């Protein structure tokens, strides 16, 4: 963050961040404190949303950085820094006794319940 603050003719004072909505509540207070106290940003703009919103924020320069689950591999010139991983928990009916080796095998025997139509989880 320190290097980013000093890009261009003068340091930027407002850091614009796109952040995964599911993490925004937990991360935003500490992120604001870190950006202001340790890196000298005066203001922050937080765009909480879904990972499919983050590419647009970067392309339209409405965000300087994003905290997202989408690696945005189709965008060139980005630095990517993994900060965490999260495992999925697969919940099956107690009565199910079929194969569990892969999602494909499960789909032969059980329906897949999507997280939400607007997210990429469950595709």
Helices and strands as residue ranges (DSSP letters): H 2-5, E 14-20, H 21-33, I 34-38, E 43-49, H 51-59, E 65-67, H 103-107
